[in-house]
Amino acid sequence: MSEANTLAVLAGGVGGAVGAFVGVAVGGAALTVALTTLVVALLVGGGVVASAVIAGDVEFLVDPNGE
């Protein structure tokens, strides 16, 4: 698995887990839980990617060939 795929899986997994937890914790109608989960998952997933970029762990974004 390439660095890009690994990062995408990690960001999605972390974002989804945190998003689901917050969505259920907030409660309410099913639609509210789903929307809250989606928004939090996107924010957390984006944060994971951004932190990796800042840390310099994702050089493949600069060089598409991964070299």
Backbone bond lengths (Angstrom), bond angles and torsions (degrees), N, CA, C in turn:
res aa  C-N    CA-C-N  psi(-1)  N-CA   C-N-CA  omega(-1)  CA-C   N-CA-C  phi
1 M - - - 1.468 - - 1.534 108.11 -
2 S 1.310 116.06 131.76 1.465 119.90 -178.43 1.517 111.12 -74.25
3 E 1.343 115.71 167.82 1.464 120.30 178.86 1.525 110.89 -59.60
4 A 1.322 116.67 -39.31 1.472 120.65 -178.58 1.524 110.49 -63.25
5 N 1.328 116.63 -45.09 1.463 119.87 179.89 1.517 111.38 -66.20
6 T 1.329 116.34 -41.04 1.464 120.17 179.76 1.515 110.54 -61.54
7 L 1.320 116.84 -45.32 1.462 120.83 -179.59 1.517 110.67 -64.25
8 A 1.324 117.22 -40.15 1.468 120.82 179.81 1.523 110.78 -63.50
9 V 1.326 116.86 -41.27 1.467 120.92 179.61 1.526 110.18 -66.22
10 L 1.337 116.45 -44.30 1.471 120.01 179.38 1.522 111.26 -62.92
11 A 1.328 116.48 -46.72 1.464 120.64 -179.24 1.527 110.58 -62.33
12 G 1.319 116.30 -43.15 1.465 120.17 179.41 1.515 112.02 -65.72
13 G 1.329 116.11 -43.02 1.463 119.76 -179.36 1.516 112.82 -65.59
14 V 1.328 115.82 -47.51 1.466 119.92 -179.91 1.523 110.18 -65.55
15 G 1.328 116.06 -46.37 1.463 120.03 -179.88 1.512 112.16 -61.73
16 G 1.318 116.50 -43.27 1.459 120.19 -179.54 1.522 112.53 -65.93
17 A 1.329 116.51 -41.60 1.465 120.33 -179.18 1.529 110.66 -64.65
18 V 1.321 116.21 -48.41 1.468 119.47 -179.84 1.521 110.26 -66.03
19 G 1.321 116.61 -41.44 1.462 120.78 179.26 1.513 112.45 -60.89
20 A 1.329 116.80 -43.27 1.467 120.62 179.07 1.520 110.82 -64.49
21 F 1.332 116.49 -41.57 1.471 120.30 179.53 1.523 110.72 -61.78
22 V 1.329 116.57 -46.84 1.471 120.22 -179.43 1.520 110.47 -66.43
23 G 1.336 116.88 -41.36 1.459 120.55 179.86 1.520 112.27 -59.55
24 V 1.314 116.84 -43.82 1.467 120.66 179.86 1.528 110.25 -71.38
25 A 1.349 116.49 -38.23 1.464 120.31 -179.44 1.524 111.16 -63.77
26 V 1.342 116.24 -38.53 1.467 120.37 179.21 1.523 109.56 -68.31
27 G 1.325 115.97 -40.17 1.463 120.87 176.73 1.521 112.96 73.77
28 G 1.309 115.76 -160.35 1.454 120.31 -179.19 1.513 111.38 96.94
29 A 1.313 115.46 -158.77 1.460 121.50 -178.53 1.527 110.02 -66.22
30 A 1.313 116.21 157.92 1.465 121.24 -179.37 1.527 110.96 -58.08
31 L 1.317 117.24 -39.37 1.461 120.59 -179.80 1.526 110.80 -64.89
32 T 1.317 116.97 -40.53 1.463 121.03 178.47 1.522 110.94 -63.00
33 V 1.328 116.63 -43.12 1.468 121.20 178.61 1.524 109.73 -62.24
34 A 1.336 116.65 -44.65 1.462 120.85 -178.53 1.528 111.50 -63.38
35 L 1.338 116.67 -44.65 1.468 119.94 -179.49 1.523 111.36 -67.11
36 T 1.314 116.91 -42.09 1.466 120.47 178.21 1.520 110.43 -62.07
37 T 1.327 115.75 -43.72 1.466 120.65 178.63 1.523 110.59 -59.90
38 L 1.332 117.22 -45.47 1.459 121.59 -178.72 1.527 111.47 -62.54
39 V 1.326 116.79 -47.59 1.470 120.74 -177.87 1.522 110.94 -63.05
40 V 1.331 117.06 -46.90 1.468 120.27 -179.13 1.526 110.62 -65.99
41 A 1.332 117.16 -39.82 1.462 120.36 178.64 1.523 111.10 -61.24
42 L 1.336 117.37 -42.25 1.464 120.76 178.63 1.527 111.41 -64.89
43 L 1.328 116.44 -42.20 1.462 120.22 -179.75 1.531 111.59 -65.27
44 V 1.328 116.22 -46.01 1.462 119.75 -178.96 1.525 110.79 -68.39
45 G 1.331 116.73 -43.30 1.466 120.07 177.31 1.521 111.61 -60.06
46 G 1.327 116.31 -42.84 1.471 120.44 176.66 1.515 111.60 -63.13
47 G 1.331 116.18 -37.17 1.464 120.27 177.81 1.519 112.04 -64.73
48 V 1.333 116.39 -39.17 1.468 120.50 178.54 1.526 109.93 -63.01
49 V 1.329 116.38 -45.34 1.466 120.45 179.41 1.523 110.32 -64.57
50 A 1.348 116.35 -45.42 1.465 120.32 -178.81 1.522 111.53 -61.55
51 S 1.326 117.56 -41.77 1.461 119.83 -179.68 1.524 111.01 -65.87
52 A 1.333 116.80 -35.41 1.461 119.85 177.47 1.522 111.01 -67.80
53 V 1.327 116.60 -38.06 1.469 120.70 178.08 1.520 109.95 -64.94
54 I 1.351 115.78 -45.73 1.462 120.48 -179.52 1.530 110.71 -62.60
55 A 1.326 116.24 -38.50 1.462 120.34 -179.70 1.527 111.96 -74.18
56 G 1.319 117.44 -9.73 1.457 121.03 179.07 1.510 113.90 80.81
57 D 1.330 116.93 18.59 1.458 120.47 -177.85 1.525 112.95 -85.68
58 V 1.314 117.26 -6.67 1.465 119.78 -175.76 1.512 111.42 -121.43
59 E 1.303 115.30 65.50 1.459 120.70 178.67 1.523 111.77 -68.06
60 F 1.361 116.98 -19.82 1.460 120.38 -179.25 1.519 112.10 -62.92
61 L 1.370 117.03 -20.80 1.458 119.42 177.31 1.516 111.07 -68.29
62 V 1.326 116.29 -29.74 1.457 121.23 178.69 1.511 109.97 -82.07
63 D 1.326 116.91 -40.81 1.451 122.58 -178.81 1.532 109.31 -117.95
64 P 1.338 116.88 102.59 1.477 120.20 -176.98 1.522 114.34 -56.89
65 N 1.337 117.58 -21.94 1.453 120.22 -179.41 1.516 112.26 -80.38
66 G 1.327 116.85 -7.62 1.452 120.98 179.05 1.509 113.32 73.01
67 E 1.320 116.64 21.69 1.472 120.50 -178.81 1.512 110.98 -95.70
